[in-house]
C-alpha cells in the first residue's frame, strides 16, 4: 500500500524490475537489497528501513529472507497467469514521497539506506534519458552491473523511460557478455573496471563480432590508466566515458567525455562536474577549500543529492585549474604512516607500472611504531620480491609511500561493483606478509 517499503532480494530479474515499477505506481517504495547478504544482515536492513510484512525474492533467496524475519515472501510463481486480481488503488505520488530505497556499499558495518523520493527520481531520469518517441528506433543497451546498485536500477529506469531495449545479464561473465553483445547487437553498456579487464582478457574477445558497440561508460571504482588505454586501442570505434558518483548523488556527478580520453593530460581524471553540479575540494580537518592541484575531500552540491545540501562524499581528489577532477581514494582509506598521510591509489599506480604486476591493491597495515605501514597485495605474472617492487617505485613516489609489506595473491577480491575492501586487503596482507 502507499507509503510502504517493500524489500526486494533478487538479481536483475523480471520480478525485481516489475516490483520496483509496480511499487512506485501505488505509492510504495522498493528497497533493493544485495542477494549475497546473510539472514542476519538482511534482518538488520529490514529493521533499519522499516519494511512492510510482505517482501519479494527470487526463488533462491526465499528461505534466506524468511530466516531474516520477513513474514510473507512473494516469488515469480505468484505472478503466474491466473484469475486477474482486483486492480490496486493507484495514486498520484507526491514528489516528496519515497519511490526507491538503495543502499551504500557498507564496507564497514551495515549498508546505509538512501531514500530517493519520487520527485528526485523523476528529475534524475529525465535529466539522463531522452523521452520515448514512437518514431525512433530503440537503442539496445546491456545491464550487467547489479540491479541493486545505483547504476543498475537507474540505468534500467532510464532505458524504460526512453523505450529502449535492455539485455539483462543477471550475473556478469565475460564470455557470456561477449556472446550477448554479438547476438543482440548491443550498442551501449556500463561496466566496472574489473569487468572491462575480464572482457579484454577473454580468449573469445578477438573473434567476437562487437561492431554494434557504440559507447561504453565505466565507473563505480578506480580504473587503471593502462586498462583504459588498452580498451581504447582494442575498441577504436567505441566512445569511452568515465563516470564518477555515488548512491547519495543518484549516480554520476562528473564525466570524462570521449574526446577528453585522447588528451594525455586528462589520464586518470573522472572529468568535470556535470551541469548544475557544484564541487568543492576541502581540507577535511578545517572545511576550507584547498588550492587547485592539492588533494582534499570532495564536497558536492546538486539537486540530485538524495540528502539535500552539500554532501561530504568521503572521496579524496584534486582538481586542476581547468576543473578536471583526479580521484585519490577514500578518506577512510587514507594511510597515516608516522604522520605522513596519503591515499593508496597513487601507490597502486606506481606498483602497477612494474611489468610483472597484473593487479594490485594497497592498504595501511597497523603498526605500533608508525601507526601504519604500507601494505601491498599483488597479482604477478612472474615471481617478484618486495625489494624489487620498492626499487621500481623509488623514482615514482616518495620514500614514505614505498610498500613495506607484501602479499602475493592469485587474484584481488573485488565486490560485485568492482570495489576493494581495504580492511579485507589489510587483513590478507597481515596474514600473508
BAZA-443947 format. One record per residue (C-alpha): residue number from 1; x, y, z. Coordinates in steps of 0.1 Angstrom, whole numbers, always signed. Example, Ala and Ser with C-alpha at 12.3 -4.5 7.8 and 13.67 -1.06 7.14 Angstrom:
<tortis>
torti bafi 1 | xx +123 | yy -45 | zz +78 .
torti bafi 2 | xx +137 | yy -11 | zz +71 .
</tortis>
This chain:
<tortis>
torti bafi 1 | xx +0 | yy +0 | zz +0 .
torti bafi 2 | xx +10 | yy +36 | zz -3 .
torti bafi 3 | xx +39 | yy +46 | zz +20 .
torti bafi 4 | xx +51 | yy +10 | zz +24 .
torti bafi 5 | xx +87 | yy +0 | zz +19 .
torti bafi 6 | xx +90 | yy -34 | zz +2 .
torti bafi 7 | xx +121 | yy -55 | zz +5 .
torti bafi 8 | xx +133 | yy -69 | zz -29 .
torti bafi 9 | xx +160 | yy -96 | zz -28 .
torti bafi 10 | xx +170 | yy -108 | zz -63 .
torti bafi 11 | xx +192 | yy -101 | zz -93 .
torti bafi 12 | xx +181 | yy -80 | zz -123 .
torti bafi 13 | xx +151 | yy -103 | zz -130 .
torti bafi 14 | xx +117 | yy -95 | zz -144 .
torti bafi 15 | xx +104 | yy -100 | zz -108 .
torti bafi 16 | xx +126 | yy -73 | zz -93 .
torti bafi 17 | xx +122 | yy -48 | zz -121 .
torti bafi 18 | xx +84 | yy -52 | zz -121 .
torti bafi 19 | xx +83 | yy -48 | zz -83 .
torti bafi 20 | xx +103 | yy -16 | zz -85 .
torti bafi 21 | xx +80 | yy -1 | zz -111 .
torti bafi 22 | xx +48 | yy -16 | zz -95 .
torti bafi 23 | xx +56 | yy -4 | zz -60 .
torti bafi 24 | xx +62 | yy +32 | zz -72 .
torti bafi 25 | xx +29 | yy +30 | zz -91 .
torti bafi 26 | xx +9 | yy +25 | zz -59 .
torti bafi 27 | xx +29 | yy +50 | zz -39 .
torti bafi 28 | xx +52 | yy +25 | zz -22 .
torti bafi 29 | xx +90 | yy +21 | zz -25 .
torti bafi 30 | xx +111 | yy -9 | zz -34 .
torti bafi 31 | xx +141 | yy -14 | zz -11 .
torti bafi 32 | xx +166 | yy -32 | zz -33 .
torti bafi 33 | xx +189 | yy -54 | zz -12 .
torti bafi 34 | xx +220 | yy -73 | zz -22 .
torti bafi 35 | xx +210 | yy -110 | zz -25 .
torti bafi 36 | xx +245 | yy -120 | zz -13 .
torti bafi 37 | xx +237 | yy -107 | zz +22 .
torti bafi 38 | xx +233 | yy -132 | zz +50 .
torti bafi 39 | xx +200 | yy -136 | zz +70 .
torti bafi 40 | xx +214 | yy -115 | zz +100 .
torti bafi 41 | xx +225 | yy -88 | zz +76 .
torti bafi 42 | xx +191 | yy -88 | zz +58 .
torti bafi 43 | xx +174 | yy -87 | zz +92 .
torti bafi 44 | xx +193 | yy -56 | zz +101 .
torti bafi 45 | xx +183 | yy -39 | zz +68 .
torti bafi 46 | xx +146 | yy -49 | zz +72 .
torti bafi 47 | xx +146 | yy -33 | zz +106 .
torti bafi 48 | xx +165 | yy -2 | zz +98 .
torti bafi 49 | xx +144 | yy +6 | zz +68 .
torti bafi 50 | xx +110 | yy -4 | zz +84 .
torti bafi 51 | xx +100 | yy -27 | zz +56 .
torti bafi 52 | xx +64 | yy -40 | zz +52 .
torti bafi 53 | xx +55 | yy -76 | zz +62 .
torti bafi 54 | xx +53 | yy -85 | zz +25 .
torti bafi 55 | xx +87 | yy -89 | zz +7 .
torti bafi 56 | xx +97 | yy -101 | zz -28 .
torti bafi 57 | xx +125 | yy -125 | zz -36 .
torti bafi 58 | xx +139 | yy -148 | zz -62 .
torti bafi 59 | xx +133 | yy -185 | zz -56 .
torti bafi 60 | xx +169 | yy -189 | zz -45 .
torti bafi 61 | xx +166 | yy -163 | zz -17 .
torti bafi 62 | xx +132 | yy -171 | zz -2 .
torti bafi 63 | xx +145 | yy -191 | zz +27 .
torti bafi 64 | xx +172 | yy -165 | zz +34 .
torti bafi 65 | xx +146 | yy -137 | zz +36 .
torti bafi 66 | xx +122 | yy -157 | zz +57 .
torti bafi 67 | xx +150 | yy -165 | zz +81 .
torti bafi 68 | xx +157 | yy -128 | zz +82 .
torti bafi 69 | xx +122 | yy -123 | zz +96 .
torti bafi 70 | xx +100 | yy -114 | zz +66 .
torti bafi 71 | xx +65 | yy -129 | zz +73 .
torti bafi 72 | xx +54 | yy -132 | zz +37 .
torti bafi 73 | xx +77 | yy -136 | zz +7 .
torti bafi 74 | xx +63 | yy -134 | zz -28 .
torti bafi 75 | xx +82 | yy -150 | zz -57 .
torti bafi 76 | xx +79 | yy -151 | zz -95 .
torti bafi 77 | xx +54 | yy -180 | zz -92 .
torti bafi 78 | xx +30 | yy -156 | zz -76 .
torti bafi 79 | xx +30 | yy -136 | zz -109 .
torti bafi 80 | xx +20 | yy -167 | zz -129 .
torti bafi 81 | xx -11 | yy -164 | zz -152 .
torti bafi 82 | xx -43 | yy -169 | zz -134 .
torti bafi 83 | xx -75 | yy -151 | zz -124 .
torti bafi 84 | xx -69 | yy -114 | zz -125 .
torti bafi 85 | xx -67 | yy -99 | zz -91 .
torti bafi 86 | xx -86 | yy -67 | zz -82 .
torti bafi 87 | xx -67 | yy -37 | zz -95 .
torti bafi 88 | xx -48 | yy -19 | zz -68 .
torti bafi 89 | xx -56 | yy +16 | zz -59 .
torti bafi 90 | xx -33 | yy +37 | zz -80 .
torti bafi 91 | xx -21 | yy +70 | zz -66 .
torti bafi 92 | xx -6 | yy +102 | zz -78 .
torti bafi 93 | xx +26 | yy +100 | zz -58 .
torti bafi 94 | xx +37 | yy +132 | zz -41 .
torti bafi 95 | xx +71 | yy +145 | zz -51 .
torti bafi 96 | xx +84 | yy +141 | zz -16 .
torti bafi 97 | xx +72 | yy +105 | zz -11 .
torti bafi 98 | xx +98 | yy +78 | zz -12 .
torti bafi 99 | xx +99 | yy +59 | zz -45 .
torti bafi 100 | xx +131 | yy +38 | zz -42 .
torti bafi 101 | xx +154 | yy +27 | zz -14 .
torti bafi 102 | xx +191 | yy +19 | zz -23 .
torti bafi 103 | xx +220 | yy +11 | zz +0 .
torti bafi 104 | xx +256 | yy +23 | zz +2 .
torti bafi 105 | xx +284 | yy -2 | zz -2 .
torti bafi 106 | xx +287 | yy -8 | zz +35 .
torti bafi 107 | xx +324 | yy -19 | zz +37 .
torti bafi 108 | xx +323 | yy -11 | zz +74 .
torti bafi 109 | xx +291 | yy -21 | zz +92 .
torti bafi 110 | xx +257 | yy -25 | zz +76 .
torti bafi 111 | xx +250 | yy -6 | zz +44 .
torti bafi 112 | xx +233 | yy +27 | zz +49 .
torti bafi 113 | xx +198 | yy +32 | zz +34 .
torti bafi 114 | xx +194 | yy +61 | zz +9 .
torti bafi 115 | xx +158 | yy +71 | zz +3 .
torti bafi 116 | xx +151 | yy +86 | zz -31 .
torti bafi 117 | xx +118 | yy +105 | zz -35 .
torti bafi 118 | xx +95 | yy +104 | zz -65 .
torti bafi 119 | xx +105 | yy +140 | zz -74 .
torti bafi 120 | xx +142 | yy +133 | zz -72 .
torti bafi 121 | xx +139 | yy +101 | zz -92 .
torti bafi 122 | xx +117 | yy +118 | zz -119 .
torti bafi 123 | xx +142 | yy +147 | zz -122 .
torti bafi 124 | xx +172 | yy +123 | zz -124 .
torti bafi 125 | xx +157 | yy +100 | zz -151 .
torti bafi 126 | xx +145 | yy +129 | zz -172 .
torti bafi 127 | xx +180 | yy +145 | zz -169 .
torti bafi 128 | xx +198 | yy +114 | zz -181 .
torti bafi 129 | xx +175 | yy +99 | zz -206 .
torti bafi 130 | xx +156 | yy +111 | zz -237 .
torti bafi 131 | xx +118 | yy +106 | zz -235 .
torti bafi 132 | xx +101 | yy +78 | zz -255 .
torti bafi 133 | xx +94 | yy +86 | zz -292 .
torti bafi 134 | xx +73 | yy +63 | zz -312 .
torti bafi 135 | xx +91 | yy +72 | zz -344 .
torti bafi 136 | xx +126 | yy +65 | zz -330 .
torti bafi 137 | xx +143 | yy +31 | zz -333 .
torti bafi 138 | xx +150 | yy +18 | zz -299 .
torti bafi 139 | xx +186 | yy +15 | zz -288 .
torti bafi 140 | xx +199 | yy -17 | zz -273 .
torti bafi 141 | xx +218 | yy -15 | zz -240 .
torti bafi 142 | xx +232 | yy -40 | zz -216 .
torti bafi 143 | xx +227 | yy -41 | zz -179 .
torti bafi 144 | xx +254 | yy -63 | zz -164 .
torti bafi 145 | xx +260 | yy -45 | zz -131 .
torti bafi 146 | xx +239 | yy -55 | zz -101 .
torti bafi 147 | xx +203 | yy -42 | zz -102 .
torti bafi 148 | xx +205 | yy -32 | zz -65 .
torti bafi 149 | xx +234 | yy -8 | zz -75 .
torti bafi 150 | xx +225 | yy +27 | zz -84 .
torti bafi 151 | xx +240 | yy +22 | zz -119 .
torti bafi 152 | xx +218 | yy -8 | zz -125 .
torti bafi 153 | xx +184 | yy +4 | zz -112 .
torti bafi 154 | xx +186 | yy +39 | zz -125 .
torti bafi 155 | xx +201 | yy +27 | zz -158 .
torti bafi 156 | xx +171 | yy +3 | zz -162 .
torti bafi 157 | xx +146 | yy +30 | zz -153 .
torti bafi 158 | xx +162 | yy +54 | zz -178 .
torti bafi 159 | xx +161 | yy +27 | zz -205 .
torti bafi 160 | xx +124 | yy +21 | zz -198 .
torti bafi 161 | xx +116 | yy +58 | zz -199 .
torti bafi 162 | xx +132 | yy +61 | zz -233 .
torti bafi 163 | xx +115 | yy +30 | zz -247 .
torti bafi 164 | xx +148 | yy +13 | zz -254 .
torti bafi 165 | xx +157 | yy -24 | zz -253 .
torti bafi 166 | xx +177 | yy -38 | zz -223 .
torti bafi 167 | xx +196 | yy -70 | zz -224 .
torti bafi 168 | xx +200 | yy -81 | zz -188 .
torti bafi 169 | xx +229 | yy -102 | zz -176 .
torti bafi 170 | xx +220 | yy -111 | zz -140 .
torti bafi 171 | xx +255 | yy -123 | zz -131 .
torti bafi 172 | xx +284 | yy -110 | zz -150 .
torti bafi 173 | xx +305 | yy -135 | zz -170 .
torti bafi 174 | xx +329 | yy -121 | zz -197 .
torti bafi 175 | xx +323 | yy -149 | zz -222 .
torti bafi 176 | xx +286 | yy -146 | zz -219 .
torti bafi 177 | xx +288 | yy -108 | zz -221 .
torti bafi 178 | xx +307 | yy -111 | zz -254 .
torti bafi 179 | xx +281 | yy -136 | zz -268 .
torti bafi 180 | xx +251 | yy -114 | zz -257 .
torti bafi 181 | xx +266 | yy -82 | zz -273 .
torti bafi 182 | xx +271 | yy -101 | zz -306 .
torti bafi 183 | xx +237 | yy -119 | zz -305 .
torti bafi 184 | xx +216 | yy -89 | zz -296 .
torti bafi 185 | xx +237 | yy -62 | zz -313 .
torti bafi 186 | xx +242 | yy -43 | zz -281 .
torti bafi 187 | xx +252 | yy -6 | zz -287 .
torti bafi 188 | xx +259 | yy +6 | zz -251 .
torti bafi 189 | xx +269 | yy -8 | zz -217 .
torti bafi 190 | xx +281 | yy +4 | zz -183 .
torti bafi 191 | xx +310 | yy -16 | zz -169 .
torti bafi 192 | xx +331 | yy -15 | zz -137 .
torti bafi 193 | xx +368 | yy -17 | zz -145 .
torti bafi 194 | xx +372 | yy -53 | zz -134 .
torti bafi 195 | xx +345 | yy -63 | zz -159 .
torti bafi 196 | xx +363 | yy -44 | zz -187 .
torti bafi 197 | xx +396 | yy -61 | zz -178 .
torti bafi 198 | xx +380 | yy -96 | zz -179 .
torti bafi 199 | xx +363 | yy -89 | zz -213 .
torti bafi 200 | xx +396 | yy -78 | zz -228 .
torti bafi 201 | xx +414 | yy -108 | zz -214 .
torti bafi 202 | xx +388 | yy -134 | zz -225 .
torti bafi 203 | xx +400 | yy -158 | zz -252 .
torti bafi 204 | xx +369 | yy -151 | zz -273 .
torti bafi 205 | xx +374 | yy -113 | zz -274 .
torti bafi 206 | xx +394 | yy -112 | zz -306 .
torti bafi 207 | xx +369 | yy -134 | zz -326 .
torti bafi 208 | xx +336 | yy -119 | zz -313 .
torti bafi 209 | xx +317 | yy -95 | zz -335 .
torti bafi 210 | xx +315 | yy -63 | zz -314 .
torti bafi 211 | xx +308 | yy -39 | zz -343 .
torti bafi 212 | xx +274 | yy -30 | zz -328 .
torti bafi 213 | xx +291 | yy -13 | zz -298 .
torti bafi 214 | xx +290 | yy +25 | zz -299 .
torti bafi 215 | xx +296 | yy +35 | zz -263 .
torti bafi 216 | xx +310 | yy +21 | zz -231 .
torti bafi 217 | xx +307 | yy +40 | zz -198 .
torti bafi 218 | xx +328 | yy +28 | zz -169 .
torti bafi 219 | xx +330 | yy +37 | zz -133 .
torti bafi 220 | xx +320 | yy +27 | zz -97 .
torti bafi 221 | xx +357 | yy +21 | zz -90 .
torti bafi 222 | xx +391 | yy +35 | zz -100 .
torti bafi 223 | xx +401 | yy +24 | zz -135 .
torti bafi 224 | xx +439 | yy +19 | zz -141 .
torti bafi 225 | xx +451 | yy +42 | zz -169 .
torti bafi 226 | xx +468 | yy +13 | zz -187 .
torti bafi 227 | xx +435 | yy -6 | zz -188 .
torti bafi 228 | xx +416 | yy +23 | zz -203 .
torti bafi 229 | xx +443 | yy +28 | zz -229 .
torti bafi 230 | xx +443 | yy -8 | zz -238 .
torti bafi 231 | xx +405 | yy -8 | zz -242 .
torti bafi 232 | xx +406 | yy +22 | zz -264 .
torti bafi 233 | xx +432 | yy +5 | zz -286 .
torti bafi 234 | xx +412 | yy -27 | zz -287 .
torti bafi 235 | xx +379 | yy -10 | zz -295 .
torti bafi 236 | xx +389 | yy +21 | zz -316 .
torti bafi 237 | xx +354 | yy +28 | zz -328 .
torti bafi 238 | xx +338 | yy +28 | zz -293 .
torti bafi 239 | xx +333 | yy +61 | zz -274 .
torti bafi 240 | xx +345 | yy +57 | zz -238 .
torti bafi 241 | xx +332 | yy +78 | zz -209 .
torti bafi 242 | xx +343 | yy +77 | zz -173 .
torti bafi 243 | xx +315 | yy +85 | zz -148 .
torti bafi 244 | xx +320 | yy +93 | zz -112 .
torti bafi 245 | xx +294 | yy +95 | zz -84 .
torti bafi 246 | xx +278 | yy +75 | zz -56 .
torti bafi 247 | xx +245 | yy +63 | zz -44 .
torti bafi 248 | xx +238 | yy +95 | zz -24 .
torti bafi 249 | xx +241 | yy +116 | zz -56 .
torti bafi 250 | xx +220 | yy +92 | zz -77 .
torti bafi 251 | xx +249 | yy +82 | zz -98 .
torti bafi 252 | xx +273 | yy +103 | zz -117 .
torti bafi 253 | xx +281 | yy +140 | zz -110 .
torti bafi 254 | xx +312 | yy +142 | zz -132 .
torti bafi 255 | xx +320 | yy +127 | zz -166 .
torti bafi 256 | xx +352 | yy +124 | zz -186 .
torti bafi 257 | xx +339 | yy +127 | zz -221 .
torti bafi 258 | xx +352 | yy +105 | zz -250 .
torti bafi 259 | xx +372 | yy +134 | zz -266 .
torti bafi 260 | xx +390 | yy +140 | zz -232 .
torti bafi 261 | xx +402 | yy +104 | zz -233 .
torti bafi 262 | xx +426 | yy +113 | zz -261 .
torti bafi 263 | xx +442 | yy +141 | zz -240 .
torti bafi 264 | xx +472 | yy +126 | zz -221 .
torti bafi 265 | xx +469 | yy +154 | zz -195 .
torti bafi 266 | xx +435 | yy +140 | zz -186 .
torti bafi 267 | xx +447 | yy +105 | zz -180 .
torti bafi 268 | xx +433 | yy +93 | zz -146 .
torti bafi 269 | xx +407 | yy +120 | zz -144 .
torti bafi 270 | xx +370 | yy +114 | zz -140 .
torti bafi 271 | xx +362 | yy +146 | zz -159 .
torti bafi 272 | xx +345 | yy +178 | zz -149 .
torti bafi 273 | xx +312 | yy +184 | zz -129 .
torti bafi 274 | xx +280 | yy +179 | zz -149 .
torti bafi 275 | xx +258 | yy +210 | zz -155 .
torti bafi 276 | xx +241 | yy +221 | zz -123 .
torti bafi 277 | xx +267 | yy +204 | zz -101 .
torti bafi 278 | xx +289 | yy +224 | zz -77 .
torti bafi 279 | xx +321 | yy +208 | zz -64 .
torti bafi 280 | xx +345 | yy +219 | zz -36 .
torti bafi 281 | xx +378 | yy +203 | zz -27 .
torti bafi 282 | xx +384 | yy +210 | zz +10 .
torti bafi 283 | xx +407 | yy +202 | zz +39 .
torti bafi 284 | xx +386 | yy +177 | zz +59 .
torti bafi 285 | xx +401 | yy +190 | zz +91 .
torti bafi 286 | xx +391 | yy +226 | zz +86 .
torti bafi 287 | xx +364 | yy +226 | zz +59 .
torti bafi 288 | xx +384 | yy +252 | zz +40 .
torti bafi 289 | xx +390 | yy +250 | zz +2 .
torti bafi 290 | xx +424 | yy +238 | zz -7 .
torti bafi 291 | xx +445 | yy +253 | zz -36 .
torti bafi 292 | xx +440 | yy +239 | zz -71 .
torti bafi 293 | xx +461 | yy +208 | zz -76 .
torti bafi 294 | xx +461 | yy +198 | zz -39 .
torti bafi 295 | xx +443 | yy +167 | zz -26 .
torti bafi 296 | xx +413 | yy +172 | zz -3 .
torti bafi 297 | xx +378 | yy +158 | zz +3 .
torti bafi 298 | xx +352 | yy +163 | zz -24 .
torti bafi 299 | xx +320 | yy +181 | zz -14 .
torti bafi 300 | xx +292 | yy +181 | zz -39 .
torti bafi 301 | xx +260 | yy +202 | zz -40 .
torti bafi 302 | xx +234 | yy +194 | zz -66 .
torti bafi 303 | xx +196 | yy +189 | zz -69 .
torti bafi 304 | xx +203 | yy +152 | zz -74 .
torti bafi 305 | xx +217 | yy +148 | zz -39 .
torti bafi 306 | xx +193 | yy +124 | zz -21 .
torti bafi 307 | xx +201 | yy +140 | zz +13 .
torti bafi 308 | xx +200 | yy +176 | zz +1 .
torti bafi 309 | xx +226 | yy +203 | zz +6 .
torti bafi 310 | xx +264 | yy +199 | zz +4 .
torti bafi 311 | xx +274 | yy +162 | zz +5 .
torti bafi 312 | xx +307 | yy +153 | zz +22 .
torti bafi 313 | xx +315 | yy +125 | zz -2 .
torti bafi 314 | xx +344 | yy +109 | zz +17 .
torti bafi 315 | xx +362 | yy +108 | zz -16 .
torti bafi 316 | xx +397 | yy +123 | zz -18 .
torti bafi 317 | xx +407 | yy +141 | zz -50 .
torti bafi 318 | xx +424 | yy +170 | zz -66 .
torti bafi 319 | xx +410 | yy +195 | zz -91 .
torti bafi 320 | xx +432 | yy +211 | zz -118 .
torti bafi 321 | xx +429 | yy +247 | zz -130 .
torti bafi 322 | xx +405 | yy +236 | zz -158 .
torti bafi 323 | xx +381 | yy +219 | zz -134 .
torti bafi 324 | xx +391 | yy +183 | zz -141 .
torti bafi 325 | xx +389 | yy +160 | zz -110 .
torti bafi 326 | xx +415 | yy +134 | zz -103 .
torti bafi 327 | xx +405 | yy +109 | zz -75 .
torti bafi 328 | xx +430 | yy +99 | zz -48 .
torti bafi 329 | xx +409 | yy +73 | zz -29 .
torti bafi 330 | xx +386 | yy +73 | zz +0 .
torti bafi 331 | xx +391 | yy +95 | zz +31 .
torti bafi 332 | xx +386 | yy +64 | zz +52 .
torti bafi 333 | xx +413 | yy +46 | zz +32 .
torti bafi 334 | xx +440 | yy +72 | zz +39 .
torti bafi 335 | xx +472 | yy +57 | zz +51 .
torti bafi 336 | xx +489 | yy +76 | zz +80 .
torti bafi 337 | xx +525 | yy +65 | zz +82 .
torti bafi 338 | xx +542 | yy +83 | zz +110 .
torti bafi 339 | xx +522 | yy +115 | zz +103 .
torti bafi 340 | xx +526 | yy +113 | zz +65 .
torti bafi 341 | xx +491 | yy +109 | zz +51 .
torti bafi 342 | xx +484 | yy +98 | zz +15 .
torti bafi 343 | xx +460 | yy +77 | zz -5 .
torti bafi 344 | xx +465 | yy +41 | zz -17 .
torti bafi 345 | xx +457 | yy +48 | zz -53 .
torti bafi 346 | xx +490 | yy +66 | zz -61 .
torti bafi 347 | xx +509 | yy +37 | zz -46 .
torti bafi 348 | xx +489 | yy +13 | zz -67 .
torti bafi 349 | xx +496 | yy +33 | zz -99 .
torti bafi 350 | xx +533 | yy +31 | zz -92 .
torti bafi 351 | xx +533 | yy -6 | zz -85 .
torti bafi 352 | xx +511 | yy -13 | zz -115 .
torti bafi 353 | xx +537 | yy +1 | zz -138 .
torti bafi 354 | xx +560 | yy -28 | zz -129 .
torti bafi 355 | xx +560 | yy -53 | zz -159 .
torti bafi 356 | xx +553 | yy -83 | zz -136 .
torti bafi 357 | xx +523 | yy -68 | zz -118 .
torti bafi 358 | xx +490 | yy -75 | zz -134 .
torti bafi 359 | xx +468 | yy -63 | zz -105 .
torti bafi 360 | xx +474 | yy -47 | zz -71 .
torti bafi 361 | xx +456 | yy -33 | zz -40 .
torti bafi 362 | xx +472 | yy -12 | zz -13 .
torti bafi 363 | xx +462 | yy -7 | zz +23 .
torti bafi 364 | xx +475 | yy +6 | zz +56 .
torti bafi 365 | xx +487 | yy -21 | zz +80 .
torti bafi 366 | xx +486 | yy -14 | zz +117 .
torti bafi 367 | xx +520 | yy -8 | zz +132 .
torti bafi 368 | xx +530 | yy +0 | zz +168 .
torti bafi 369 | xx +559 | yy +22 | zz +158 .
torti bafi 370 | xx +545 | yy +43 | zz +130 .
torti bafi 371 | xx +507 | yy +38 | zz +133 .
torti bafi 372 | xx +505 | yy +22 | zz +99 .
torti bafi 373 | xx +529 | yy +6 | zz +73 .
torti bafi 374 | xx +522 | yy +5 | zz +36 .
torti bafi 375 | xx +510 | yy -30 | zz +26 .
torti bafi 376 | xx +506 | yy -42 | zz -10 .
torti bafi 377 | xx +486 | yy -72 | zz -23 .
torti bafi 378 | xx +499 | yy -81 | zz -57 .
torti bafi 379 | xx +489 | yy -104 | zz -86 .
torti bafi 380 | xx +521 | yy -111 | zz -106 .
torti bafi 381 | xx +527 | yy -128 | zz -139 .
torti bafi 382 | xx +563 | yy -137 | zz -128 .
torti bafi 383 | xx +579 | yy -140 | zz -94 .
torti bafi 384 | xx +586 | yy -107 | zz -78 .
torti bafi 385 | xx +600 | yy -96 | zz -44 .
torti bafi 386 | xx +593 | yy -67 | zz -21 .
torti bafi 387 | xx +627 | yy -52 | zz -27 .
torti bafi 388 | xx +623 | yy -54 | zz -65 .
torti bafi 389 | xx +590 | yy -35 | zz -62 .
torti bafi 390 | xx +604 | yy -9 | zz -38 .
torti bafi 391 | xx +633 | yy -3 | zz -61 .
torti bafi 392 | xx +610 | yy +1 | zz -91 .
torti bafi 393 | xx +588 | yy +26 | zz -73 .
torti bafi 394 | xx +616 | yy +48 | zz -58 .
torti bafi 395 | xx +616 | yy +72 | zz -87 .
torti bafi 396 | xx +578 | yy +74 | zz -89 .
torti bafi 397 | xx +566 | yy +80 | zz -53 .
torti bafi 398 | xx +581 | yy +95 | zz -21 .
torti bafi 399 | xx +601 | yy +71 | zz +1 .
torti bafi 400 | xx +574 | yy +70 | zz +28 .
torti bafi 401 | xx +549 | yy +57 | zz +3 .
torti bafi 402 | xx +570 | yy +27 | zz -7 .
torti bafi 403 | xx +554 | yy -7 | zz +1 .
torti bafi 404 | xx +568 | yy -23 | zz +33 .
torti bafi 405 | xx +546 | yy -54 | zz +35 .
torti bafi 406 | xx +539 | yy -77 | zz +5 .
torti bafi 407 | xx +513 | yy -105 | zz -1 .
torti bafi 408 | xx +513 | yy -124 | zz -34 .
torti bafi 409 | xx +477 | yy -134 | zz -43 .
torti bafi 410 | xx +461 | yy -153 | zz -71 .
torti bafi 411 | xx +435 | yy -126 | zz -75 .
torti bafi 412 | xx +424 | yy -94 | zz -58 .
torti bafi 413 | xx +390 | yy -98 | zz -41 .
torti bafi 414 | xx +366 | yy -73 | zz -56 .
torti bafi 415 | xx +330 | yy -68 | zz -48 .
torti bafi 416 | xx +302 | yy -72 | zz -74 .
torti bafi 417 | xx +305 | yy -34 | zz -81 .
torti bafi 418 | xx +343 | yy -37 | zz -86 .
torti bafi 419 | xx +353 | yy -21 | zz -53 .
torti bafi 420 | xx +380 | yy -31 | zz -29 .
torti bafi 421 | xx +375 | yy -35 | zz +8 .
torti bafi 422 | xx +407 | yy -20 | zz +22 .
torti bafi 423 | xx +400 | yy -37 | zz +56 .
torti bafi 424 | xx +399 | yy -71 | zz +38 .
torti bafi 425 | xx +431 | yy -63 | zz +19 .
torti bafi 426 | xx +448 | yy -52 | zz +51 .
torti bafi 427 | xx +439 | yy -85 | zz +68 .
torti bafi 428 | xx +451 | yy -106 | zz +38 .
torti bafi 429 | xx +484 | yy -87 | zz +37 .
torti bafi 430 | xx +489 | yy -90 | zz +75 .
torti bafi 431 | xx +482 | yy -128 | zz +74 .
torti bafi 432 | xx +504 | yy -134 | zz +44 .
torti bafi 433 | xx +533 | yy -109 | zz +46 .
</tortis>
